[in-house]
Amino acid sequence: MKLAKSILPILVSAIPVLSYGQTFTVLESFEGVDSNSVVDSAVAWNSDRAQFFVHESSGADDLRVTDGNRALEAYFDGALNGWAQDFQVILSDEASQTLVDAWDSEDPHRYWLFYDITFQSGGGEWANNPFWIGNDGTFGDQVEVNGTWDEPVSGYIELDAARNGNDLVLTEDGRVALGFGFNGNLVDASSVYVDNIRLLDTYAPGRGPTEVLLEGFEDENFDSLVPSGFEVFPYSRSDDADTNVTEGVGSARIEVAEGGWTTTSTLDLTLSDALNDVLFELPQAERLNYILSFDYKVAPDPDVTIGWFQFLPQADGLRLTPTWGGGANRTFSINLGTVPWEDPVPVINFITQGGFDGFVDVYLDNIRLINTQGAIASTPEPTEPPVVLPPVVLPPVPGGPVEPPQIMDIEVTADTVVLTFSSQNGGNYSVFTTSDVTSDPSTWTEKASGIVATGATSTWQDSRASTGALFYTVRRN
């Protein structure tokens, strides 16, 4: 089989990036700034501990850069020791609008904000990165190092969880500020590197979310939440205005009796067939649209004042520490594409710590598995089937030249690829694809045949590949 020479690649690594039906859009990767202009993207916040530079990648083994060739470097010359709101990354106008549109979306569990962060060890034993969305710093979760020094880890947060009644406060010029704070016990000067700030859209065209309730604590004899350091009680809704229950009539109440770091209780979902089926059937990279989510509320006794409070779900791969929401109901979501879990799911430890004296209740409810692509979002109206006529194949003009086709243009959308190629009226053409342009032509996949040209140019449409690179060629039959 002879293939035409005109070959164009479709590189799915371009922005946006498709992976198993999800879309990553890069908001900031620091490729367009240097150490002189970085002050336009990274600004000191409520601390002057850090100096800002742009780190240039030294090669493929430079783990500090996770996208492109550059990353933001925050250098702490006095050692990163103690807590502070250190700096903000100010997104561009375009990236800010992309994030605002996602924030304002009413599609449940759809959007997630990701970023990569690398901590230099600096002689420390622990460190974490509190993270805020918005210029007011009223909402934050934090990423724990968990012993992973000098290697990038991904922080992520679901925008649904970040909202929870919070407004997205913009800068004076209408841009989005992402706040980075740090805490640790480092003793030497060190740097923190931030790269690849991106927005994940877990939806797919024409699909919507489904939910499976794993535990609603409706039966007061539940055994999925087991007490550890503190007592656990069943709780019944008192009236319709009772926010200690988010679904149904029951929830679980954990009675926290002191502010030190304590494993209050453990959540065992190992008997959940729905959850274990996802972990057993799908590799981690294909689970970005599967979410384990639960609601919680922190409620101090009437005479107890909370200075700060953290509620930590702990299991293999979990790095986020949810913060207290001022007594408001909160949702914590675990994207199953970010944790290396396999069947069965690990037991989750619920840890608390905080600044208070007295008793604080934590209410837990509505533990559910969400598939953001589990349902057909809309059903088109039935239409009459089109009349399909057999193609008319005209032979070439006797003695006339047969010109090989050339790909002239290519248009790529989130879902489609449209080729425009030169043709001869009446010519019959086929389209072939491959993921390896160096492969033997006989191994290329025939995507379409019998394409009859009606003029000097012809077009052909294909569905966009979900991942990797795809190369196209057109042949005259």
Secondary structure as UniProt FT lines:
FT   STRAND          7..11
FT   TURN            12..13
FT   STRAND          17..19
FT   TURN            20..21
FT   STRAND          22..28
FT   TURN            31..32
FT   TURN            35..37
FT   HELIX           38..40
FT   STRAND          42..44
FT   STRAND          50..56
FT   TURN            60..61
FT   TURN            63..64
FT   TURN            68..69
FT   STRAND          70..76
FT   TURN            77..78
FT   STRAND          84..90
FT   HELIX           93..104
FT   TURN            108..109
FT   STRAND          111..119
FT   TURN            122..123
FT   STRAND          127..133
FT   TURN            135..136
FT   STRAND          140..144
FT   TURN            146..147
FT   STRAND          152..158
FT   HELIX           159..163
FT   TURN            164..165
FT   TURN            172..173
FT   STRAND          177..185
FT   STRAND          190..201
FT   TURN            205..206
FT   STRAND          207..215
FT   TURN            220..221
FT   STRAND          225..227
FT   STRAND          231..236
FT   TURN            240..241
FT   TURN            243..244
FT   STRAND          250..256
FT   STRAND          262..267
FT   TURN            270..271
FT   HELIX           273..281
FT   HELIX           284..286
FT   TURN            288..289
FT   STRAND          290..300
FT   TURN            302..303
FT   STRAND          308..314
FT   TURN            316..317
FT   STRAND          320..323
FT   TURN            326..327
FT   STRAND          329..335
FT   TURN            336..337
FT   STRAND          348..355
FT   STRAND          360..376
FT   TURN            398..399
FT   STRAND          407..412
FT   STRAND          416..422
FT   TURN            425..426
FT   STRAND          428..434
FT   TURN            437..438
FT   HELIX           441..443
FT   STRAND          445..452
FT   STRAND          457..463
FT   STRAND          469..476
//
